[in-house]
């Protein structure tokens, strides 16, 4: 004779995942859906509205240069990879308590051969803003550019270079 057990039975759902893991993809899906909606609803009358918006959103995320930020005892250092740029196309400014790095790339190539002609133009710009921490000596900030790498040194003030003072905690 079999004995009956009263164990809870859990049923797994076969519904598609709709949790937090899919939220980052929702904006991209909405944008693609909007492009297809526009395509079917008069896309020819306003062909660049959605595409321009998508390009703007993508450029915000993907044109920013790779940046490393390091701290030593005496300074902060920002290193940005800017391949293909010249120092004359880079602008580093101290504005509103922060450091702004801007750059613009303009490239034109032209190739003429006996049986063909190729002309290409590429343009692009970026801007990065870094809020400065307390204790930066803004009068002594230096920027150097070599082999496509921008290095900005933000020296600390004398006060910021002092080691932290440990305060003893006493029983009351």
C-alpha positions as CSV (number, residue, x, y, z in Angstrom):
1,X,0.0,0.0,0.0
2,X,1.4,3.3,-1.0
3,X,1.6,6.2,1.4
4,X,0.5,9.5,0.3
5,X,2.8,12.5,1.0
6,X,1.6,16.1,1.3
7,X,4.6,17.9,-0.4
8,X,4.1,21.3,-2.0
9,X,4.1,21.1,-5.8
10,X,5.6,24.0,-7.7
11,X,4.7,24.6,-11.2
12,X,7.1,26.5,-13.4
13,X,5.7,29.0,-15.8
14,X,6.4,28.8,-19.5
15,X,5.7,32.5,-20.0
16,X,8.4,34.6,-21.6
17,X,10.8,36.4,-19.2
18,X,9.7,39.9,-18.5
19,X,11.8,40.7,-15.5
20,X,14.5,43.3,-15.0
21,X,17.0,41.4,-17.3
22,X,15.0,42.5,-20.4
23,X,14.5,46.2,-19.5
24,X,17.7,47.4,-21.2
25,X,16.5,46.0,-24.5
26,X,13.1,47.6,-24.3
27,X,14.3,51.0,-25.4
28,X,16.1,49.5,-28.4
29,X,13.0,47.5,-29.3
30,X,10.7,50.5,-29.0
31,X,13.1,52.5,-31.3
32,X,13.1,49.7,-33.9
33,X,9.3,49.4,-33.7
34,X,9.0,53.1,-34.2
35,X,11.2,52.9,-37.4
36,X,9.0,50.2,-38.8
37,X,5.8,52.1,-37.9
38,X,7.2,55.1,-39.6
39,X,8.1,53.0,-42.7
40,X,4.5,51.9,-43.1
41,X,2.9,55.2,-42.2
42,X,4.3,57.8,-44.5
43,X,8.0,57.0,-44.1
44,X,8.6,58.5,-47.6
45,X,7.3,61.9,-46.4
46,X,9.6,62.1,-43.4
47,X,12.4,59.6,-44.1
48,X,15.0,60.9,-41.7
49,X,13.0,61.7,-38.5
50,X,13.4,58.3,-36.8
51,X,16.7,57.5,-38.3
52,X,18.2,60.8,-37.2
53,X,16.9,60.3,-33.7
54,X,18.3,56.7,-33.6
55,X,21.7,58.0,-34.9
56,X,21.7,60.8,-32.3
57,X,21.0,58.3,-29.5
58,X,23.7,55.8,-30.8
59,X,26.3,58.6,-31.2
60,X,25.7,59.6,-27.6
61,X,26.7,56.2,-26.4
62,X,29.3,55.0,-28.9
63,X,31.4,58.1,-29.9
64,X,32.8,58.8,-26.5
65,X,36.5,57.9,-26.3
66,X,37.8,55.3,-23.9
67,X,39.0,57.0,-20.7
68,X,41.0,55.8,-17.7
69,X,41.1,57.7,-14.5
70,X,43.7,57.1,-11.9
71,X,44.6,58.6,-8.5
72,X,48.1,58.8,-7.0
73,X,49.3,60.6,-3.8
74,X,50.0,63.8,-5.7
75,X,47.6,63.9,-8.6
76,X,44.6,62.6,-10.5
77,X,45.3,61.5,-14.1
78,X,42.8,61.2,-17.0
79,X,44.0,59.2,-20.0
80,X,41.9,59.3,-23.2
81,X,42.4,57.3,-26.3
82,X,41.9,59.5,-29.4
83,X,43.2,57.7,-32.4
84,X,43.4,59.7,-35.6
85,X,43.1,63.1,-34.0
86,X,45.7,65.9,-33.9
87,X,46.4,68.1,-30.9
88,X,45.0,71.0,-32.8
89,X,41.6,69.2,-33.0
90,X,41.4,68.6,-29.2
91,X,40.1,71.2,-26.7
92,X,40.5,70.8,-23.0
93,X,38.8,73.4,-20.8
94,X,38.1,74.0,-17.1
95,X,34.4,75.0,-16.9
96,X,32.0,75.2,-14.0
97,X,34.0,73.1,-11.6
98,X,34.7,70.4,-14.1
99,X,37.0,69.4,-17.0
100,X,35.6,69.3,-20.5
101,X,37.4,67.4,-23.2
102,X,36.2,68.0,-26.8
103,X,37.5,66.7,-30.1
104,X,36.6,66.7,-33.7
105,X,37.8,64.5,-36.5
106,X,37.6,65.5,-40.1
107,X,39.1,63.1,-42.7
108,X,38.9,63.3,-46.4
109,X,40.5,60.9,-48.8
110,X,40.6,61.0,-52.6
111,X,41.9,58.4,-54.9
112,X,42.1,58.7,-58.7
113,X,43.2,55.9,-60.9
114,X,43.0,55.2,-64.6
115,X,39.5,53.5,-64.4
116,X,38.0,54.8,-61.2
117,X,37.7,57.7,-58.7
118,X,36.9,57.4,-55.0
119,X,36.3,60.3,-52.6
120,X,35.4,59.7,-49.0
121,X,34.7,62.1,-46.1
122,X,34.3,61.2,-42.4
123,X,33.4,63.6,-39.7
124,X,32.8,63.1,-36.0
125,X,33.0,64.9,-32.7
126,X,32.8,64.1,-29.0
127,X,32.6,65.8,-25.7
128,X,33.3,64.4,-22.2
129,X,32.8,66.2,-18.9
130,X,34.4,65.3,-15.6
131,X,33.4,66.8,-12.3
132,X,36.6,67.7,-10.4
133,X,36.9,66.4,-6.9
134,X,37.8,68.7,-4.0
135,X,41.5,69.3,-3.6
136,X,42.5,69.8,-7.3
137,X,44.9,72.6,-7.9
138,X,43.2,74.0,-11.0
139,X,46.0,76.5,-11.8
140,X,48.5,73.6,-12.4
141,X,46.5,71.3,-14.7
142,X,48.5,70.0,-17.6
143,X,47.5,68.2,-20.8
144,X,49.8,66.4,-23.2
145,X,49.0,64.5,-26.4
146,X,51.2,61.8,-27.9
147,X,50.6,58.9,-30.3
148,X,46.8,59.3,-30.2
149,X,46.6,59.4,-26.3
150,X,45.6,62.5,-24.4
151,X,46.9,62.6,-20.8
152,X,45.5,65.3,-18.4
153,X,47.3,65.6,-15.0
154,X,45.2,67.2,-12.2
155,X,47.6,67.9,-9.4
156,X,46.3,67.9,-5.8
157,X,46.6,70.8,-3.5
158,X,49.1,70.5,-0.5
159,X,46.1,70.1,1.8
160,X,44.7,67.2,-0.3
161,X,48.1,65.4,-0.3
162,X,48.2,65.1,3.4
163,X,47.5,61.7,4.7
164,X,44.2,61.1,6.5
165,X,44.4,61.7,10.3
166,X,43.2,58.9,12.4
167,X,41.1,60.0,15.4
168,X,41.1,57.7,18.4
169,X,37.7,56.7,19.7
170,X,37.4,56.7,23.5
171,X,34.7,55.2,25.6
172,X,32.4,57.8,27.1
